[in-house]
Amino acid sequence: MNTSIEKKYNKWIIVLSILIPVAVALLFVVKLKDLGFDVKPLPFLPPIYAAINGLTAILLVIAVWAIKNGKIQLHQNLMKSAIACSLLFLVMYIAYHMTTPSTKFGGDGTIKYVYFFILLTHILLSIAIIPLVLVTYVRALAERFDKHKKIARITFPLWLYVAVTGVVVYLMISPYYNY
């Protein structure tokens, strides 16, 4: 077992697990226009990054199927693709929110509470999933498959929930975008 790989990446896992949520939180306070940049809104991005969330969910499900059926290389490729999709999502999400005012949910009654429950759990778990995905991935890189499998059983359902609820949140708020 190669624990030196885990030690090598532990600092990066900590840094990214703090930096990414802080950067995303700042997006809701600071816009590029506020900093003097002349940027145009990017209203075309939400359906694209919602689709990428959907693709991530599909990749995760197929990756679990692959590993359960002994298709290790396919599993590895699918997981790398899921991570790449999540990174692509993050870049587009940041670009959108740095250039475009936030959209308020316009629903009333019970649906409003359902939306905010889904949104809140999505946000909280999207923060928690960052270190979980990174640790799970690094344990696979280190060939510590016993520990990888143990944490993957937690990471998978949470990551899948985040990916699926990302699509749900988009579908629920999309009627209220004003472009």
N, C-alpha and C positions, 0 to 999 in steps of 0.2 A: 504494500500500500504506500502511496506517495503523499504523505502529509505535507511535504514542502510546497507542493502546488497549492494546497489549501492556504497555508501560511502566506504564500506569495500574494494571493488574491484577497485575503481577509481585509486589508486596509482599503482596497478598492471597493469591496462590497460595502463597507461602512460608509465611505465617502459618497458613493453613488446613492446609497439608501437614504442619505440625508440631503444631498445636493438636489436630486431630482424632485422630491416633494417640495422643497423650499423654492426652487426655480418655478415650478408650476404654480405654487401659491402666489408668488410675486406677479404672475401674469394677470391676476385678477385685480391688482393694484396699479401696476405700471404698464402702460402701452408705449410702443415705439414713438407714436406721435407726441406723447407727453415728454419724450426725451429729445424732441426736435427733429426726428426723422420723418421724411415725407414718404409714407408708405400707404399703399392702397389696401383696403380690406381684402381678405381672401375667402369670400363666401362659398366657394366651390369645394373647400376642404372637408367640412363635416361629413358629407355622404361618403367621401373617399376614406376618411379614417374610420368611419363606422363600418364600412365594408372590410377594411383591414382587420378590425376587431372581430368581425364575423369569420374571416379567413383564419385568424389566429385560433378561434374556438374549434373550427373544423380540423386544423392541423393538430391541435392538442388531442382531440378525440382519436384521430387516426394514429397518432404517435403512441397512444396507450394501447390501441389495438395491435400495432406493430410489435411492441415489446412483449405483449402477452402471447404473441404468436412466434416469438423467437427471431423476428426480423430486426436485428440490432442495428444494422447500417441504416435501414429505412427509418427506424426510430430516431437515430442520431440526426439524420438529415432533416426530418420533420421538426425536431426540437430546435435545431439551429434556425430553421425557417420561421418557426413560431417566435423565437427571440428576435430575429430580424424584423418580422412584422410588428412586434411590439415597439422596437426602436423606431421604425418608420412611422408608426402611429404617434409616438411621442414627439418626433420632430414636427410632424404636421399639426399636431394639437398645439404645440408651443407657437408655431408660426401663425396659426389661426388666431389664438388668443392674444398674441402680441400686436396684432394688426386690426382686430375686429372687436367692437363692443360686445359684451356678454348679452345673451338672449335670456329674457325672463320667461319662465313657464307660465302659460296663460290659462291653464285649466283650473276649474273650480270644483269644490266638493271633494268627494272621496278620491277621485283621480289625482288631485293635487297631493294628497297625503301619500298615495301609492308612489307617485313620481318622486317625491322627496325622500321616501324610504329607500327606494331603489337607488337614487342618486347618492344618498349618504352612505349606504353600504358599499356602493361601487367605489366611491372616493376613498373610504377608509381601507377597503381591501386592496385597492390599487396602490396604496402606500405600503401596506404590509407585504404585498406580493413581490416588490422589488428585491428585498434581501432574500426572500424565499427562492425566487427563480435563480438568482445569482449563486446562492449557496448550493442549490440542487445541481446546477450546471457545473460548478467547480468540483463538486464531489464526483461527478461523472468524469470530468477531465483527469482527476486524481486517481481514477479507477478504484474509488472507494464505494463500490456498488451496493454494499450492504447499507451504508449510511445514505447513499443516493436514493435508494429505493424507499427507505424509511421516511425521508423528508419529502420525496416526490408524492407520496400518498397524501400529504397535506397540501403541497404546492399545487398539484393538478386540479383538485376541485375548486380551490380559491381562484386560481388563474382562469379557469374555465368560467367561473361566475363573473369575474371582472370583464372578460372578453364578451360574454353574452349580454351582460347588463350594459356594457358600453353601447351595444347596438340598440338595446331597449330604450336607453336614455335618449339616444339620437332620435329614434322613431317617435318618442313621446314629445320631444321638444321641437322637432322639425317643422310642425305647422306654425310655430311662433317666430321663426326666423323672418326678419324683414329686410330683404335685399331688394 
